[in-house]
C-alpha cells in the first residue's frame, strides 16, 4: 500500500489522518486537488485543522 501524502497545496509530508474536503476548506486549508472528496493531512496540518474546528467540535459534543 502506498503511503499517502498531505493533500494541502504545497505540502509533501506523509499523511496521518483524512477528513472531508469541505470541512478542511472551511477550516482554511487549501486543497491540492479540488476534485478530491477527502483530504489527507500531515501531522502539522492536522494540528491546524483541529485548532480551527475546536469550538465546533466542542459544541457538537455538548449537543449529544
C-alpha positions in Angstrom: 0.0 0.0 0.0 1.4 3.4 -1.0 1.8 5.9 1.7 -0.5 8.9 1.2 0.9 12.5 1.0 -0.6 15.5 2.6 -3.5 16.9 0.5 -2.7 20.6 1.2 -1.3 22.6 -1.7 2.5 22.8 -1.5 2.9 20.2 1.3 4.7 16.8 0.6 4.7 15.4 4.2 3.3 11.9 5.0 -0.4 11.9 5.9 -1.6 10.8 9.3 -5.4 11.5 9.1 -8.0 12.3 6.5 -11.1 14.5 6.7 -13.9 15.6 4.3 -12.5 18.2 1.8 -15.4 20.6 2.6 -14.6 20.6 6.3 -10.9 21.2 5.6 -11.7 24.1 3.3 -14.0 25.6 6.0 -11.0 25.4 8.4 -8.9 27.4 6.0 -6.8 24.7 4.4 -6.3 24.9 0.6 -6.6 21.5 -1.2 -4.1 20.4 -3.8 -6.8 18.5 -5.7 -10.1 20.4 -6.0 -12.0 17.2 -7.2 -11.0 15.0 -4.2 -13.7 14.1 -1.8 -11.3 13.7 1.2 -8.1 15.4 2.2 -5.3 13.6 3.8 -3.5 15.8 6.3 0.1 15.6 7.7 0.7 16.0 11.4 1.2 19.8 11.2 -1.9 20.4 9.1 -4.0 18.1 11.3 -3.0 20.2 14.2 -4.1 23.4 12.3 -7.4 21.7 11.4 -8.1 20.6 15.0 -7.3 24.1 16.3 -9.6 25.8 13.7 -12.5 23.5 14.4 -12.1 23.3 18.2 -15.2 25.3 19.2 -17.4 23.5 16.6 -16.4 20.1 17.8 -16.9 21.1 21.4 -20.4 22.4 20.7 -21.3 19.3 18.8 -20.2 17.1 21.7 -22.3 19.1 24.2 -25.3 18.7 22.0 -25.3 14.9 22.2 
